[in-house]
Amino acid sequence: MPRLKNISPLGALDVPLLRRVVEADEIVDVTEDQARVLLLQPDNYQPTDKAAKTLAADLTAQQDDDGADSHDGDNEDAGGPASGEGEGEDQ
């Protein structure tokens, strides 16, 4: 059973998935399915045992394979500041 540590900068977290509050720096036992969801939040949860570390590595590899962090160039304007040009003007 994977074990995760709450490393959230917010401290204690109410985790509906676990139906409980996980205190700051607390290590909790979770199911594999729960670990897969929680490990998608690396700023909040850290794997602490071999099972959790293996899951985290698998999730990272899946994200890399999916190209989640790569730029495909299809939407070149995405993320850029809006110019506001032409907005609210009578033409």
N, CA, C and O atoms as a GROMACS GRO file, in nm:
protein
  364
    1MET      N    1   0.085  -0.117   0.000
    1MET     CA    2   0.000   0.000   0.000
    1MET      C    3   0.090   0.124   0.000
    1MET      O    4   0.175   0.138   0.088
    2PRO      N    5   0.071   0.214  -0.097
    2PRO     CA    6   0.155   0.334  -0.106
    2PRO      C    7   0.137   0.426   0.016
    2PRO      O    8   0.030   0.432   0.078
    3ARG      N    9   0.244   0.496   0.047
    3ARG     CA   10   0.242   0.593   0.158
    3ARG      C   11   0.283   0.729   0.104
    3ARG      O   12   0.383   0.741   0.033
    4LEU      N   13   0.205   0.831   0.139
    4LEU     CA   14   0.231   0.968   0.094
    4LEU      C   15   0.243   1.060   0.214
    4LEU      O   16   0.180   1.040   0.318
    5LYS      N   17   0.326   1.164   0.195
    5LYS     CA   18   0.345   1.263   0.301
    5LYS      C   19   0.285   1.395   0.255
    5LYS      O   20   0.305   1.437   0.141
    6ASN      N   21   0.210   1.460   0.343
    6ASN     CA   22   0.154   1.591   0.315
    6ASN      C   23   0.266   1.695   0.329
    6ASN      O   24   0.313   1.721   0.440
    7ILE      N   25   0.307   1.752   0.216
    7ILE     CA   26   0.412   1.855   0.217
    7ILE      C   27   0.356   1.991   0.175
    7ILE      O   28   0.431   2.082   0.140
    8SER      N   29   0.225   2.004   0.179
    8SER     CA   30   0.160   2.126   0.135
    8SER      C   31   0.208   2.247   0.216
    8SER      O   32   0.219   2.240   0.338
    9PRO      N   33   0.236   2.358   0.147
    9PRO     CA   34   0.273   2.480   0.220
    9PRO      C   35   0.155   2.536   0.300
    9PRO      O   36   0.175   2.622   0.385
   10LEU      N   37   0.035   2.487   0.274
   10LEU     CA   38  -0.084   2.532   0.347
   10LEU      C   39  -0.101   2.461   0.480
   10LEU      O   40  -0.185   2.500   0.562
   11GLY      N   41  -0.023   2.356   0.502
   11GLY     CA   42  -0.036   2.280   0.627
   11GLY      C   43  -0.138   2.168   0.613
   11GLY      O   44  -0.135   2.094   0.514
   12ALA      N   45  -0.227   2.157   0.711
   12ALA     CA   46  -0.328   2.052   0.710
   12ALA      C   47  -0.420   2.068   0.590
   12ALA      O   48  -0.456   2.179   0.552
   13LEU      N   49  -0.457   1.954   0.530
   13LEU     CA   50  -0.544   1.955   0.413
   13LEU      C   51  -0.666   1.869   0.438
   13LEU      O   52  -0.655   1.756   0.485
   14ASP      N   53  -0.784   1.922   0.406
   14ASP     CA   54  -0.906   1.843   0.405
   14ASP      C   55  -0.908   1.769   0.272
   14ASP      O   56  -0.916   1.832   0.166
   15VAL      N   57  -0.900   1.638   0.275
   15VAL     CA   58  -0.888   1.559   0.154
   15VAL      C   59  -1.016   1.475   0.136
   15VAL      O   60  -1.027   1.366   0.193
   16PRO      N   61  -1.111   1.526   0.058
   16PRO     CA   62  -1.237   1.452   0.039
   16PRO      C   63  -1.215   1.310  -0.014
   16PRO      O   64  -1.290   1.219   0.022
   17LEU      N   65  -1.115   1.291  -0.098
   17LEU     CA   66  -1.086   1.159  -0.153
   17LEU      C   67  -1.062   1.058  -0.041
   17LEU      O   68  -1.097   0.941  -0.053
   18LEU      N   69  -1.000   1.104   0.067
   18LEU     CA   70  -0.969   1.017   0.180
   18LEU      C   71  -1.073   1.027   0.291
   18LEU      O   72  -1.071   0.950   0.387
   19ARG      N   73  -1.164   1.124   0.277
   19ARG     CA   74  -1.268   1.150   0.377
   19ARG      C   75  -1.209   1.181   0.513
   19ARG      O   76  -1.254   1.131   0.616
   20ARG      N   77  -1.103   1.266   0.512
   20ARG     CA   78  -1.038   1.304   0.638
   20ARG      C   79  -0.947   1.423   0.616
   20ARG      O   80  -0.920   1.463   0.503
   21VAL      N   81  -0.899   1.478   0.725
   21VAL     CA   82  -0.799   1.584   0.722
   21VAL      C   83  -0.663   1.518   0.739
   21VAL      O   84  -0.643   1.435   0.828
   22VAL      N   85  -0.569   1.556   0.652
   22VAL     CA   86  -0.432   1.508   0.663
   22VAL      C   87  -0.349   1.623   0.717
   22VAL      O   88  -0.338   1.728   0.654
   23GLU      N   89  -0.292   1.604   0.832
   23GLU     CA   90  -0.215   1.708   0.899
   23GLU      C   91  -0.084   1.736   0.826
   23GLU      O   92  -0.037   1.653   0.749
   24ALA      N   93  -0.027   1.852   0.851
   24ALA     CA   94   0.102   1.889   0.793
   24ALA      C   95   0.207   1.785   0.830
   24ALA      O   96   0.216   1.744   0.946
   25ASP      N   97   0.286   1.742   0.734
   25ASP     CA   98   0.394   1.645   0.751
   25ASP      C   99   0.345   1.504   0.789
   25ASP      O  100   0.427   1.418   0.820
   26GLU      N  101   0.214   1.482   0.787
   26GLU     CA  102   0.162   1.349   0.820
   26GLU      C  103   0.183   1.254   0.702
   26GLU      O  104   0.168   1.293   0.586
   27ILE      N  105   0.216   1.131   0.732
   27ILE     CA  106   0.230   1.026   0.632
   27ILE      C  107   0.106   0.938   0.641
   27ILE      O  108   0.070   0.890   0.748
   28VAL      N  109   0.042   0.916   0.526
   28VAL     CA  110  -0.081   0.838   0.523
   28VAL      C  111  -0.068   0.721   0.427
   28VAL      O  112  -0.001   0.730   0.324
   29ASP      N  113  -0.134   0.610   0.462
   29ASP     CA  114  -0.146   0.496   0.373
   29ASP      C  115  -0.266   0.519   0.284
   29ASP      O  116  -0.374   0.555   0.332
   30VAL      N  117  -0.249   0.499   0.154
   30VAL     CA  118  -0.357   0.518   0.057
   30VAL      C  119  -0.361   0.400  -0.038
   30VAL      O  120  -0.265   0.323  -0.048
   31THR      N  121  -0.472   0.386  -0.107
   31THR     CA  122  -0.479   0.282  -0.209
   31THR      C  123  -0.400   0.328  -0.331
   31THR      O  124  -0.363   0.445  -0.342
   32GLU      N  125  -0.375   0.236  -0.422
   32GLU     CA  126  -0.303   0.271  -0.544
   32GLU      C  127  -0.380   0.375  -0.625
   32GLU      O  128  -0.321   0.468  -0.680
   33ASP      N  129  -0.513   0.358  -0.634
   33ASP     CA  130  -0.595   0.454  -0.708
   33ASP      C  131  -0.591   0.592  -0.645
   33ASP      O  132  -0.581   0.693  -0.715
   34GLN      N  133  -0.598   0.597  -0.512
   34GLN     CA  134  -0.590   0.726  -0.443
   34GLN      C  135  -0.453   0.790  -0.464
   34GLN      O  136  -0.444   0.911  -0.486
   35ALA      N  137  -0.349   0.710  -0.460
   35ALA     CA  138  -0.213   0.762  -0.481
   35ALA      C  139  -0.199   0.821  -0.620
   35ALA      O  140  -0.137   0.926  -0.636
   36ARG      N  141  -0.257   0.756  -0.721
   36ARG     CA  142  -0.248   0.808  -0.858
   36ARG      C  143  -0.311   0.947  -0.869
   36ARG      O  144  -0.261   1.031  -0.944
   37VAL      N  145  -0.417   0.971  -0.796
   37VAL     CA  146  -0.483   1.102  -0.799
   37VAL      C  147  -0.401   1.204  -0.719
   37VAL      O  148  -0.375   1.314  -0.767
   38LEU      N  149  -0.362   1.168  -0.599
   38LEU     CA  150  -0.292   1.262  -0.512
   38LEU      C  151  -0.152   1.297  -0.562
   38LEU      O  152  -0.105   1.409  -0.543
   39LEU      N  153  -0.086   1.203  -0.626
   39LEU     CA  154   0.050   1.230  -0.676
   39LEU      C  155   0.051   1.325  -0.795
   39LEU      O  156   0.158   1.370  -0.837
   40LEU      N  157  -0.066   1.354  -0.849
   40LEU     CA  158  -0.074   1.456  -0.955
   40LEU      C  159  -0.061   1.596  -0.895
   40LEU      O  160  -0.061   1.695  -0.968
   41GLN      N  161  -0.050   1.604  -0.763
   41GLN     CA  162  -0.032   1.730  -0.692
   41GLN      C  163   0.103   1.726  -0.618
   41GLN      O  164   0.107   1.718  -0.496
   42PRO      N  165   0.214   1.733  -0.693
   42PRO     CA  166   0.346   1.716  -0.630
   42PRO      C  167   0.382   1.826  -0.530
   42PRO      O  168   0.473   1.808  -0.450
   43ASP      N  169   0.313   1.940  -0.535
   43ASP     CA  170   0.340   2.044  -0.436
   43ASP      C  171   0.272   2.013  -0.303
   43ASP      O  172   0.302   2.076  -0.202
   44ASN      N  173   0.182   1.915  -0.303
   44ASN     CA  174   0.109   1.880  -0.181
   44ASN      C  175   0.147   1.745  -0.123
   44ASN      O  176   0.142   1.725  -0.002
   45TYR      N  177   0.184   1.651  -0.210
   45TYR     CA  178   0.210   1.514  -0.163
   45TYR      C  179   0.342   1.461  -0.217
   45TYR      O  180   0.377   1.481  -0.333
   46GLN      N  181   0.414   1.393  -0.129
   46GLN     CA  182   0.543   1.336  -0.163
   46GLN      C  183   0.539   1.186  -0.138
   46GLN      O  184   0.495   1.142  -0.032
   47PRO      N  185   0.583   1.106  -0.234
   47PRO     CA  186   0.589   0.961  -0.210
   47PRO      C  187   0.696   0.930  -0.105
   47PRO      O  188   0.804   0.988  -0.106
   48THR      N  189   0.664   0.837  -0.015
   48THR     CA  190   0.759   0.807   0.092
   48THR      C  191   0.808   0.664   0.094
   48THR      O  192   0.901   0.631   0.168
   49ASP      N  193   0.748   0.578   0.012
   49ASP     CA  194   0.794   0.439   0.009
   49ASP      C  195   0.811   0.395  -0.136
   49ASP      O  196   0.778   0.469  -0.229
   50LYS      N  197   0.862   0.275  -0.154
   50LYS     CA  198   0.893   0.226  -0.288
   50LYS      C  199   0.768   0.221  -0.377
   50LYS      O  200   0.774   0.258  -0.494
   51ALA      N  201   0.656   0.174  -0.323
   51ALA     CA  202   0.532   0.164  -0.402
   51ALA      C  203   0.488   0.300  -0.452
   51ALA      O  204   0.451   0.315  -0.569
   52ALA      N  205   0.491   0.400  -0.365
   52ALA     CA  206   0.448   0.536  -0.403
   52ALA      C  207   0.548   0.598  -0.501
   52ALA      O  208   0.507   0.667  -0.595
   53LYS      N  209   0.676   0.576  -0.480
   53LYS     CA  210   0.777   0.632  -0.570
   53LYS      C  211   0.767   0.570  -0.709
   53LYS      O  212   0.788   0.639  -0.809
   54THR      N  213   0.734   0.442  -0.716
   54THR     CA  214   0.715   0.376  -0.845
   54THR      C  215   0.595   0.435  -0.918
   54THR      O  216   0.601   0.461  -1.038
   55LEU      N  217   0.485   0.455  -0.845
   55LEU     CA  218   0.366   0.517  -0.905
   55LEU      C  219   0.397   0.657  -0.955
   55LEU      O  220   0.355   0.695  -1.064
   56ALA      N  221   0.469   0.735  -0.875
   56ALA     CA  222   0.504   0.872  -0.914
   56ALA      C  223   0.587   0.871  -1.042
   56ALA      O  224   0.565   0.954  -1.130
   57ALA      N  225   0.682   0.780  -1.051
   57ALA     CA  226   0.766   0.770  -1.171
   57ALA      C  227   0.681   0.730  -1.292
   57ALA      O  228   0.701   0.782  -1.402
   58ASP      N  229   0.588   0.638  -1.272
   58ASP     CA  230   0.499   0.596  -1.381
   58ASP      C  231   0.414   0.713  -1.429
   58ASP      O  232   0.397   0.732  -1.550
   59LEU      N  233   0.360   0.791  -1.336
   59LEU     CA  234   0.277   0.905  -1.373
   59LEU      C  235   0.358   1.010  -1.449
   59LEU      O  236   0.309   1.068  -1.546
   60THR      N  237   0.480   1.034  -1.406
   60THR     CA  238   0.567   1.129  -1.474
   60THR      C  239   0.597   1.081  -1.616
   60THR      O  240   0.595   1.160  -1.711
   61ALA      N  241   0.624   0.952  -1.630
   61ALA     CA  242   0.653   0.896  -1.762
   61ALA      C  243   0.531   0.907  -1.853
   61ALA      O  244   0.545   0.939  -1.971
   62GLN      N  245   0.412   0.882  -1.800
   62GLN     CA  246   0.289   0.894  -1.879
   62GLN      C  247   0.269   1.037  -1.926
   62GLN      O  248   0.232   1.061  -2.041
   63GLN      N  249   0.292   1.133  -1.836
   63GLN     CA  250   0.276   1.274  -1.874
   63GLN      C  251   0.377   1.312  -1.982
   63GLN      O  252   0.344   1.386  -2.074
   64ASP      N  253   0.499   1.262  -1.971
   64ASP     CA  254   0.601   1.292  -2.072
   64ASP      C  255   0.563   1.230  -2.206
   64ASP      O  256   0.581   1.293  -2.311
   65ASP      N  257   0.510   1.108  -2.203
   65ASP     CA  258   0.468   1.041  -2.327
   65ASP      C  259   0.351   1.112  -2.393
   65ASP      O  260   0.342   1.115  -2.516
   66ASP      N  261   0.262   1.168  -2.312
   66ASP     CA  262   0.145   1.240  -2.364
   66ASP      C  263   0.181   1.378  -2.417
   66ASP      O  264   0.100   1.443  -2.483
   67GLY      N  265   0.302   1.422  -2.389
   67GLY     CA  266   0.344   1.555  -2.433
   67GLY      C  267   0.275   1.666  -2.356
   67GLY      O  268   0.255   1.775  -2.408
   68ALA      N  269   0.240   1.639  -2.233
   68ALA     CA  270   0.167   1.736  -2.153
   68ALA      C  271   0.243   1.867  -2.136
   68ALA      O  272   0.182   1.974  -2.125
   69ASP      N  273   0.374   1.860  -2.134
   69ASP     CA  274   0.452   1.980  -2.112
   69ASP      C  275   0.512   2.037  -2.239
   69ASP      O  276   0.585   2.136  -2.234
   70SER      N  277   0.483   1.976  -2.353
   70SER     CA  278   0.545   2.024  -2.476
   70SER      C  279   0.454   2.121  -2.548
   70SER      O  280   0.332   2.114  -2.537
   71HIS      N  281   0.515   2.213  -2.621
   71HIS     CA  282   0.442   2.313  -2.698
   71HIS      C  283   0.427   2.262  -2.841
   71HIS      O  284   0.526   2.228  -2.906
   72ASP      N  285   0.302   2.258  -2.889
   72ASP     CA  286   0.282   2.205  -3.023
   72ASP      C  287   0.270   2.314  -3.128
   72ASP      O  288   0.269   2.283  -3.247
   73GLY      N  289   0.260   2.438  -3.088
   73GLY     CA  290   0.257   2.547  -3.183
   73GLY      C  291   0.124   2.569  -3.251
   73GLY      O  292   0.112   2.661  -3.332
   74ASP      N  293   0.023   2.487  -3.221
   74ASP     CA  294  -0.107   2.503  -3.286
   74ASP      C  295  -0.177   2.633  -3.246
   74ASP      O  296  -0.249   2.691  -3.327
   75ASN      N  297  -0.156   2.676  -3.124
   75ASN     CA  298  -0.222   2.796  -3.077
   75ASN      C  299  -0.116   2.895  -3.029
   75ASN      O  300  -0.090   2.908  -2.910
   76GLU      N  301  -0.055   2.963  -3.124
   76GLU     CA  302   0.060   3.046  -3.094
   76GLU      C  303   0.027   3.164  -3.004
   76GLU      O  304   0.115   3.215  -2.934
   77ASP      N  305  -0.100   3.209  -3.003
   77ASP     CA  306  -0.137   3.323  -2.921
   77ASP      C  307  -0.175   3.284  -2.779
   77ASP      O  308  -0.191   3.371  -2.693
   78ALA      N  309  -0.190   3.156  -2.752
   78ALA     CA  310  -0.232   3.112  -2.619
   78ALA      C  311  -0.131   3.156  -2.515
   78ALA      O  312  -0.010   3.140  -2.533
   79GLY      N  313  -0.180   3.211  -2.407
   79GLY     CA  314  -0.094   3.249  -2.297
   79GLY      C  315  -0.034   3.387  -2.311
   79GLY      O  316   0.026   3.437  -2.216
   80GLY      N  317  -0.047   3.448  -2.425
   80GLY     CA  318   0.008   3.583  -2.444
   80GLY      C  319  -0.088   3.687  -2.388
   80GLY      O  320  -0.206   3.659  -2.369
   81PRO      N  321  -0.038   3.804  -2.361
   81PRO     CA  322  -0.125   3.909  -2.308
   81PRO      C  323  -0.224   3.956  -2.414
   81PRO      O  324  -0.190   3.964  -2.533
   82ALA      N  325  -0.343   3.985  -2.371
   82ALA     CA  326  -0.444   4.036  -2.462
   82ALA      C  327  -0.412   4.180  -2.496
   82ALA      O  328  -0.378   4.259  -2.407
   83SER      N  329  -0.422   4.216  -2.621
   83SER     CA  330  -0.385   4.350  -2.661
   83SER      C  331  -0.495   4.450  -2.631
   83SER      O  332  -0.468   4.568  -2.609
   84GLY      N  333  -0.620   4.402  -2.630
   84GLY     CA  334  -0.730   4.494  -2.607
   84GLY      C  335  -0.763   4.577  -2.728
   84GLY      O  336  -0.855   4.659  -2.726
   85GLU      N  337  -0.687   4.557  -2.835
   85GLU     CA  338  -0.705   4.634  -2.956
   85GLU      C  339  -0.841   4.605  -3.017
   85GLU      O  340  -0.875   4.490  -3.042
   86GLY      N  341  -0.917   4.710  -3.042
   86GLY     CA  342  -1.045   4.695  -3.106
   86GLY      C  343  -1.160   4.661  -3.012
   86GLY      O  344  -1.275   4.656  -3.054
   87GLU      N  345  -1.128   4.638  -2.885
   87GLU     CA  346  -1.234   4.603  -2.792
   87GLU      C  347  -1.302   4.730  -2.742
   87GLU      O  348  -1.237   4.826  -2.704
   88GLY      N  349  -1.434   4.726  -2.744
   88GLY     CA  350  -1.512   4.837  -2.690
   88GLY      C  351  -1.512   4.961  -2.776
   88GLY      O  352  -1.558   5.066  -2.731
   89GLU      N  353  -1.463   4.952  -2.896
   89GLU     CA  354  -1.459   5.069  -2.984
   89GLU      C  355  -1.571   5.058  -3.086
   89GLU      O  356  -1.602   4.948  -3.134
   90ASP      N  357  -1.632   5.171  -3.119
   90ASP     CA  358  -1.729   5.174  -3.227
   90ASP      C  359  -1.654   5.191  -3.356
   90ASP      O  360  -1.579   5.288  -3.372
   91GLN      N  361  -1.672   5.101  -3.449
   91GLN     CA  362  -1.597   5.110  -3.574
   91GLN      C  363  -1.686   5.136  -3.689
   91GLN      O  364  -1.640   5.147  -3.803
   0.00000   0.00000   0.00000
